[in-house]
Amino acid sequence: MKLCETFRSIQGELQGIGRQAFFIRTHGCNLGNKCTVDCDTRYSWDEALGAMSFDKTVAELDAEIVASGVDAVVITGGEPLLQQGDIVDLVRRIHGIDWFIETNGTIAPVEALHENDRVYFNVSPKLASFNPGPFPLERSIFKHVVTPRIDVFLSWELRIASMPAAIKHRTYFMPASRTREQYSRTLPPSRLGATSTASTSARGAYGRLRGQARSLIPLNSSSSMTYQNE
């Protein structure tokens, strides 16, 4: 497999959160600069920034996972589903492992992954044309990275309203921010004390989205925050 890095850490979001895991970050992305959000792992694909890669066989990864002593593996990127053949081989070699694949949702999983009940998909759609259909609903979470602006909220309110309940309840939102300062700069005016009609609409859309789907947008937190897009 063509990789960027491997390491052991704690899964920090969505399915598998809190679990000790072996992380495999694959090299390469099918979207690259076409991505609609600020990618926080450009070092896994952007050669202009000096992206580096190395190769490891499935057998080598198998040995590293077993040696790590964990029972969860997170495969992220880049876009890991570009290398599905190797992922299928790896999953078939090791038993008793839960696999969490983090993907941008533009590549449908092959049947061997789709039908394996130990393989989970943490999908972070990056294109408006995203279709959740190819992913196994009972083992998938859809995390949309959004900019906290009124036009974005109102647009998502319309989209969420038309979603089937089963998908709606597996949909999360996360602010397109890496620090509290960056997040504050894009807040709806109501969060900063304004009382305009626009801010009232933003506050209403905010609340309705939270009621219709899950939210990772921290409305009442005062702690320091760092957000990741993948």
C-alpha positions as CSV (number, residue, x, y, z in Angstrom):
1,M,0.0,0.0,0.0
2,K,1.1,3.6,-0.6
3,L,1.1,5.3,2.8
4,C,1.8,8.6,4.4
5,E,2.1,7.4,8.0
6,T,1.1,4.7,10.6
7,F,0.8,5.2,14.3
8,R,-1.1,4.1,17.4
9,S,-3.4,6.6,19.1
10,I,-7.0,7.1,20.3
11,Q,-9.9,7.5,17.8
12,G,-11.2,11.0,18.4
13,E,-14.5,11.2,16.6
14,L,-17.6,9.4,15.4
15,Q,-17.7,5.6,15.2
16,G,-15.0,4.1,17.4
17,I,-14.5,7.2,19.4
18,G,-12.4,6.7,22.5
19,R,-10.9,3.4,21.4
20,Q,-7.2,2.6,21.2
21,A,-6.5,2.1,17.6
22,F,-3.8,1.5,15.0
23,F,-4.0,4.3,12.4
24,I,-3.1,3.9,8.7
25,R,-3.0,7.1,6.7
26,T,-2.9,6.4,3.0
27,H,-1.2,8.6,0.4
28,G,-3.2,10.3,-2.3
29,C,-6.6,11.9,-2.7
30,N,-9.0,11.9,-5.7
31,L,-10.3,15.4,-4.9
32,G,-7.1,17.3,-4.0
33,N,-7.6,21.0,-4.6
34,K,-11.2,20.4,-5.7
35,C,-12.1,19.7,-2.1
36,T,-14.7,22.2,-0.8
37,V,-13.1,22.5,2.7
38,D,-9.7,23.5,4.0
39,C,-8.0,20.1,4.1
40,D,-6.0,19.6,7.3
41,T,-4.0,16.6,5.9
42,R,-2.6,18.1,2.7
43,Y,0.7,16.5,3.6
44,S,-0.9,13.2,2.6
45,W,-1.4,14.2,-1.1
46,D,-0.2,17.7,-2.0
47,E,3.2,17.4,-3.6
48,A,3.5,21.2,-3.7
49,L,3.8,21.0,0.0
50,G,6.3,18.2,-0.1
51,A,3.9,15.3,0.4
52,M,5.9,12.1,0.9
53,S,4.9,8.5,0.7
54,F,6.3,5.0,1.3
55,D,5.2,1.5,0.5
56,K,4.3,-1.3,2.9
57,T,3.0,-4.7,2.0
58,V,-0.3,-6.0,3.4
59,A,1.8,-8.6,5.3
60,E,3.9,-5.9,6.9
61,L,0.8,-4.0,8.0
62,D,-0.7,-7.2,9.3
63,A,2.3,-7.7,11.5
64,E,2.3,-4.1,12.8
65,I,-1.4,-4.3,13.7
66,V,-1.0,-7.5,15.6
67,A,2.1,-6.2,17.4
68,S,0.2,-3.1,18.5
69,G,-2.2,-5.1,20.6
70,V,-5.3,-3.1,19.6
71,D,-8.6,-4.4,18.3
72,A,-9.5,-1.4,16.2
73,V,-7.9,0.0,13.0
74,V,-8.6,3.4,11.5
75,I,-7.8,3.8,7.8
76,T,-7.8,7.4,6.8
77,G,-6.1,9.6,4.2
78,G,-5.9,11.2,1.8
79,E,-8.7,9.0,0.4
80,P,-8.2,5.4,1.5
81,L,-10.9,3.9,-0.8
82,L,-8.5,4.6,-3.7
83,Q,-6.7,1.4,-2.4
84,Q,-9.6,-0.8,-1.8
85,G,-8.0,-4.0,-3.1
86,D,-5.3,-3.8,-0.5
87,I,-7.7,-2.9,2.2
88,V,-9.8,-5.9,1.4
89,D,-6.7,-8.2,1.6
90,L,-5.8,-6.6,4.9
91,V,-9.2,-7.0,6.5
92,R,-9.4,-10.7,5.4
93,R,-6.0,-11.5,7.0
94,I,-6.9,-10.4,10.5
95,H,-9.8,-11.5,12.6
96,G,-11.3,-9.9,15.7
97,I,-10.6,-6.4,14.5
98,D,-13.1,-3.5,14.0
99,W,-12.1,-1.4,10.9
100,F,-13.1,2.3,10.7
101,I,-12.6,3.7,7.2
102,E,-12.6,7.5,6.9
103,T,-13.6,8.6,3.4
104,N,-14.8,11.7,1.5
105,G,-17.8,9.7,0.1
106,T,-16.9,10.0,-3.6
107,I,-15.9,6.3,-4.1
108,A,-18.4,3.5,-3.4
109,P,-17.0,0.7,-1.2
110,V,-16.6,-2.7,-2.9
111,E,-18.9,-5.6,-1.9
112,A,-16.3,-7.2,0.3
113,L,-16.2,-4.1,2.5
114,H,-19.8,-3.2,2.2
115,E,-21.0,-6.6,3.4
116,N,-18.4,-7.1,6.2
117,D,-20.1,-6.3,9.6
118,R,-16.8,-5.4,11.2
119,V,-16.1,-2.6,8.7
120,Y,-17.5,0.9,9.5
121,F,-17.5,4.0,7.4
122,N,-17.0,7.5,8.8
123,V,-18.0,9.5,5.8
124,S,-17.1,13.2,5.5
125,P,-18.7,14.3,2.2
126,K,-16.9,17.1,0.4
127,L,-19.1,17.6,-2.6
128,A,-22.7,18.8,-2.9
129,S,-23.5,15.9,-5.2
130,F,-22.8,13.3,-2.4
131,N,-25.1,10.3,-2.4
132,P,-25.1,8.1,0.8
133,G,-26.7,5.2,-1.1
134,P,-23.5,3.1,-1.7
135,F,-22.7,3.0,2.0
136,P,-24.1,0.4,4.5
137,L,-26.4,2.7,6.5
138,E,-26.3,0.7,9.7
139,R,-22.5,1.1,9.8
140,S,-22.0,4.5,8.4
141,I,-22.0,8.1,9.8
142,F,-22.1,11.1,7.6
143,K,-20.2,14.1,9.0
144,H,-20.6,17.4,7.0
145,V,-18.1,20.1,7.6
146,V,-20.0,23.4,7.4
147,T,-19.2,27.1,7.6
148,P,-21.3,28.7,10.3
149,R,-23.1,31.3,8.1
150,I,-26.9,31.9,7.7
151,D,-26.9,31.0,4.0
152,V,-25.2,27.7,4.8
153,F,-27.6,26.9,7.6
154,L,-30.7,27.7,5.6
155,S,-29.4,25.6,2.7
156,W,-28.8,22.6,4.9
157,E,-32.2,23.0,6.6
158,L,-33.8,22.4,3.2
159,R,-31.6,19.4,2.5
160,I,-32.1,17.8,5.9
161,A,-35.9,18.2,5.7
162,S,-36.0,16.1,2.5
163,M,-33.7,13.3,3.9
164,P,-35.2,9.9,5.0
165,A,-35.3,9.7,8.8
166,A,-32.8,6.8,8.8
167,I,-30.2,9.0,7.1
168,K,-31.1,12.1,8.9
169,H,-30.4,10.5,12.3
170,R,-26.9,9.4,11.1
171,T,-26.0,12.9,9.9
172,Y,-23.7,15.2,11.9
173,F,-22.4,18.7,11.4
174,M,-19.0,20.1,12.3
175,P,-17.7,23.6,12.0
176,A,-15.0,24.3,9.4
177,S,-12.6,25.6,12.0
178,R,-9.3,24.5,13.5
179,T,-9.2,27.0,16.5
180,R,-11.8,28.9,18.6
181,E,-10.6,32.2,17.0
182,Q,-11.2,30.9,13.5
183,Y,-14.6,29.6,14.6
184,S,-15.6,32.9,16.2
185,R,-14.8,34.8,13.0
186,T,-17.5,32.9,11.1
187,L,-20.2,32.8,13.8
188,P,-23.7,34.0,13.0
189,P,-24.2,37.6,14.3
190,S,-26.5,36.4,17.1
191,R,-23.6,34.6,18.8
192,L,-21.7,37.9,19.0
193,G,-24.6,39.9,20.5
194,A,-26.2,41.3,17.3
195,T,-30.0,41.5,17.0
196,S,-30.6,41.8,13.3
197,T,-33.2,39.9,11.3
198,A,-30.4,38.0,9.7
199,S,-29.0,36.9,13.1
200,T,-32.5,35.8,14.2
201,S,-32.8,33.7,11.1
202,A,-29.3,32.2,11.6
203,R,-30.2,31.3,15.2
204,G,-33.4,29.7,14.1
205,A,-31.7,27.7,11.4
206,Y,-29.0,26.7,13.9
207,G,-31.6,25.3,16.3
208,R,-33.6,23.5,13.6
209,L,-30.5,21.8,12.2
210,R,-29.6,20.6,15.7
211,G,-33.1,19.2,16.2
212,Q,-33.2,17.4,12.8
213,A,-29.7,15.9,12.8
214,R,-26.7,15.5,15.1
215,S,-24.4,18.4,15.7
216,L,-20.8,18.7,16.5
217,I,-21.1,22.5,16.5
218,P,-20.3,23.6,20.1
219,L,-23.0,26.1,20.9
220,N,-22.3,26.6,24.6
221,S,-18.7,25.5,25.0
222,S,-16.2,28.0,26.4
223,S,-13.2,25.7,26.3
224,S,-10.3,25.7,23.9
225,M,-11.2,23.7,20.7
226,T,-9.3,22.3,17.8
227,Y,-11.3,20.9,14.9
228,Q,-10.1,18.4,12.3
229,N,-11.7,17.9,8.9
230,E,-10.9,14.3,8.5
